[in-house]
């Protein structure tokens, strides 16, 4: 799928989690619902860090371009080292390592560990990165072009600073779900894991499928492209994505938000 659909699906997924948490007796304070939705929208772009033309690869200028090249080479090396006889030969690492549940869990766990050990500046860094990605994804065309990069970064930095200040206030959610004094912001990894997994599920619906199950082998393939029957798949950017899925994500997100806030 394309960037806007990925980001919308991520935001909708976290709002759905908010509704489920409220039903289970662990309601999210509104700052957690808002910040989590934005982080999840940004994290839903993260798996494409192995693609030079992806939104995330240009979101931070030369830094993200350089990281993209490293991740692409790493993903390709892991693919070659672990492929089975049924896995095809490839020329690059796109839709391999970063499109697996292992990568999603490691990314979320790493951010959670950074948040609880690195203090306020680590939290601000996590928020800033994901605010940039959320803006780039949700305001896709409006945020494109080198002339708008600085504005996006300034908006993301300001938003991260304000939201961190709100979360830090008692009762606003820095200790949501994990209440021990040394576990503040441990929950930040959850929307990151969810965003990456939602991205993978979205890609699984497209023509190429997604090897989300790696390293679990399926038949003669370790990089089995999970997906529905081919007749039910679509191409990225097609009318199915633009006219059906994106409106559905908006509707589901709205319903999830209303349920999470006990409006319905």
N, C-alpha and C positions, 0 to 999 in steps of 0.2 A: 504494500500500500504506500501511498504518498504521505509526506509529512503531516499535513493537516488532519488526515484521517487517523494516523497513528496517535497524534496528540489528543484529538477528541476522544478516541477510544480509551486512552489512558486516564483522562479526567473523568470520563463516565464510569470507568471501572472503580476508581477510588470513591466516587460519590455512592456507588453501589455498595462498597465496603462500609461506608458510613451508615447507610441504611441498615445493613446487616448487623453492624455493631450496636446500633440503637435498639434493634429488635432483640439482641442477645443481652442487653442490660449494661453495655459498655459504650454509652453514647459519646461521640466525639464533641469536644468543644468546637465552636464554629471556626476558631483559628486553625485547628488541626484539620478540619474538613477542607478549608480553603487552601492552606499550605500544601496539604497532602495531594489535593487535586492538581495543583500547579506543578508540584514535583513529579507526580505520576505522568502528567502531560509532557513534561520535559524528558523524563526517563524513557518514555515510549519512543524517543528518537535515538536513544543511546546505542542500541544494537547495530545501527548503520555506521558506526565508527570505523567499520572495515571497508567503507565505500567512499572513494575520493569525491564523488559528485553528490553525496548526501548532504542534507541540511546541517547535520552536526559537524561535518568536516570543514565547513566554512564559517561556523558560528563564532569561532575565537581566532580567526585570522591564521597566521603562520603556525601558531601553537597547535590548533586542532588539525591543520593539514599535516604537520609533522607526526602527531600522535596517530592520525589515520594511517599513514604509511607504515608506522611501526606495528600497529594492530593488524593491518592487512597481512604483513609478512609473518607475524606471529601466528595468525589464524591459518594461513596457508601451510606453515611448518607443522602445526598440530594436525591439520587435515592429512598431510602426507604421512606423518608418523603413525596415525591411528586408523587410516582407511583400510577397509577390508576388500576382498576380491570383487564384491558387487558394487562398490562405490566407484563412480566414474573418475577419470583423471580431470584435473582442474588446472587453470592458469593463475588463479588468485584465491584470496581467502574470503570473498564476500559470501554471506549467508552460510558461514560455517561456525567457528567457535563462539562468536558474539551472539549468535542466534540459537543458543542452547540454554536449558534450565540451569546448567552449571555456572555459566557466565552471569546469569541474572542473580543467582544466589550469592556468588562471590562479590559481585558489585554492591548488592544491598548490604551484605555483612561488612564489607570494607567501609562503607559510608556510615553504618551504625557505629562501628568501632571508632572511626575518626570522630564522630559526633560526641561520644561519651568520654573520649580521652583527650581530644584536642581543644575542648572548651568552646567559647563563643566564636572565636575566629574560624574554627573548623566548621561550625554550624553555618556561619555566614558564607563561607566558601561553597558549601554544599547547596545552600539556598541560591546563591548567585548563579552557579553553573546551571542549575535546573530552571531558574527564572529565565535566563537567556534562551535556553532550549524551548521552554514553554511559549515564550513570545515568538520565537522563530517558527515554531510549529503552528500555533493557533492563528498568528497573523502572517502567514506564510509569504504571500506576495508583497504585502505591505512592508515586511521587514527585510526584503531582499535587496542586495546591492551594497557596495562598500560604503556609500555615503550614509547609510542608515545604521551601520554597525555600532558606531560610537553612541548613538541615541539608544539603541537596544541595550548596550552594556550599562549606560547610565540609568536607564529605567529599571533594569534588573538589579543593579547595585542598590538603588534607592528602595526598591520593593523588598529586597532581602533584609536590609537594615530595619525597615519599619516592621516587617513581619516577625523578625527575630525578637524585636523589642516587645511586640504584642504577646508572643508565645512565652516570653520570660516572666510575664506577670502571673502571679498565683492564680491557679484555676483555669488558665488559658491553654494548657495542653502540653507544656514541655515534658511533663511526666505522664502523659496519657498512656494507659495500658501497662506501662512499666513504672511502678511508683517508688522504687528504692531511690535513695538520694544519689547514688552513683549510676543511675540508669536514665537520667534526663536526656531526652532526645534519642533514646535507643530506637524509638518507633520510626525514625526518619528513614531507616533502611527498607521498611515495608512498602511504601509507595514506589521506591526505586525498583525493588524486585518485581512488584506487580506491573509497573510500566514496561519493563523489559519483556516480561512474559506475555503481556497483551500485544506488544509489538510482534513477537514470534507467532502468536495465534493469528494475528492479522495477516502476516506473510504466509502462513500455512494455507490461507484461503485463496491465495493467488496461484497462478499457473505453476510456478516452480516449487511450491511447497516449502517447508522449513524443517531443518534437522533438530528440532527442539529436544528430542529424547537423548541425544548424544551424552555419554558414551554407551548407552544401552543399545546393543545390536538388535536389529530387526531383520531376520533372515540372513542374507549374505551382505547386509549393509550395516555399517556402524553410523553412517551419516544419512539415515533414511529420511527422505523428504516427507514429513507428516503433512497430511491434508485430506480434505474430503474427496469423494469421487471426482474425477477430472471434469465431468460435465457440470459440476457445481462450482468450479473455480472461475476466477476472473483475472483480467490483466490489471496491473497497477495503473490507476488513473482512469479506469474505464467508467462508464455510466453507472455501473453497479455500485462502485465506491462513492461516486459523487452524488448520485441521486437517491440511493437507497441507504447505504451504510452510514454516511455522515449525518443525514437527518435522524436516523435511528439512534446514533450515539448522542445527539443533542437531546432527543426526547427521553432516552433512558437516563441520561445525566440529570436532567431536570427532575424527573420522578425520584431518582435516588437522593438528590439534594433535599427535596421536600420531605421525603421519608426520614432522612438523617436528622433533620431539624424539627421533626415531629409536627410538620405542617399538615401532613396527611397521615 
